[in-house]
Amino acid sequence: MFELYLQALRHGSPDNVLEDRFQEDLLNIYSETCLFDMPDSIPATIVDTDWYKFGTGCVECRKADYPPMAEYLDGIAKGDDQQIAKYKEDCLATKARFPKPF
């Protein structure tokens, strides 16, 4: 559904580019499905969408944003505690950026 957004997320695009992709995708979806009935409010961010809250959006966004597991394994193999700590920080940043909807 939000393929452009996920693609930009996988490539590490900055937040402003991600939000542009999100808005572009969202407007395309609404223009294709609601020719004359635009909703009163369009979600401002990806975490405000039904796709994120009730679908697979949270999982897909987190999966695309997590750092590669190879970084963690490389840190373990080299015994590099700083690299391991950075990997964990990046994972926590992803969790904060894309919180689980409850």
C-alpha positions in Angstrom: 0.0 0.0 0.0 2.7 2.5 1.0 5.4 1.1 -1.2 7.2 4.4 -1.9 7.3 5.1 1.8 8.8 1.7 2.7 11.3 2.0 -0.2 12.5 5.4 1.0 12.7 4.0 4.6 14.8 1.0 3.5 17.3 3.4 1.8 17.7 5.6 4.9 15.9 8.6 3.6 15.6 11.6 5.9 12.3 12.2 7.7 11.3 15.0 5.4 11.7 12.8 2.3 9.8 10.0 4.1 6.9 12.3 4.9 6.8 13.5 1.3 6.6 9.9 0.1 3.9 9.2 2.6 1.8 12.1 1.5 2.3 11.3 -2.2 1.2 7.7 -1.6 -1.7 8.6 0.5 -3.0 11.2 -1.9 -2.7 8.7 -4.8 -4.7 6.1 -2.8 -7.4 8.6 -1.9 -7.6 9.9 -5.5 -8.0 6.4 -6.9 -10.5 5.1 -4.4 -12.5 8.2 -3.5 -13.0 10.1 -6.7 -15.5 12.6 -5.2 -15.6 11.7 -1.5 -12.4 12.8 0.0 -12.3 12.2 3.8 -12.6 15.2 6.1 -9.2 14.6 7.5 -6.2 12.9 6.0 -3.6 11.4 8.4 -0.6 13.6 8.9 1.9 10.9 9.5 2.3 7.2 8.7 1.6 6.2 12.4 -1.8 7.9 12.1 -3.1 5.6 9.3 -5.3 2.6 9.7 -2.7 0.6 7.8 -0.2 1.3 10.5 -2.6 1.0 13.5 -4.7 -2.0 12.4 -2.7 -3.6 9.6 0.8 -4.6 8.9 2.2 -1.0 8.8 4.0 -1.1 12.2 5.8 -4.4 11.4 6.7 -3.3 7.8 8.0 0.1 8.9 10.1 -1.4 11.7 11.5 -4.1 9.4 12.5 -1.6 6.8 14.1 0.8 9.4 16.0 -1.7 11.6 19.8 -1.7 11.0 21.2 -4.8 9.3 21.8 -7.8 11.7 25.2 -8.1 10.1 26.3 -5.0 12.1 25.5 -6.7 15.4 27.1 -10.0 14.4 30.2 -8.2 13.2 30.5 -6.4 16.5 30.2 -9.7 18.4 32.8 -11.4 16.2 35.2 -8.5 16.7 34.4 -8.0 20.4 33.6 -4.4 19.6 31.3 -3.3 22.5 30.8 0.2 20.9 29.5 -1.3 17.7 27.1 -3.6 19.7 25.9 -0.7 21.8 25.3 1.4 18.6 23.3 -1.4 17.0 21.1 -1.6 20.2 20.7 2.2 20.2 19.6 2.1 16.5 17.1 -0.6 17.3 15.7 1.4 20.2 15.5 4.5 18.0 13.4 2.5 15.5 11.1 1.3 18.2 10.6 4.9 19.4 10.1 6.1 15.8 7.5 3.4 15.0 5.8 2.5 18.3 3.5 -0.4 18.5 -0.1 0.7 18.3 -2.3 -0.5 21.2 
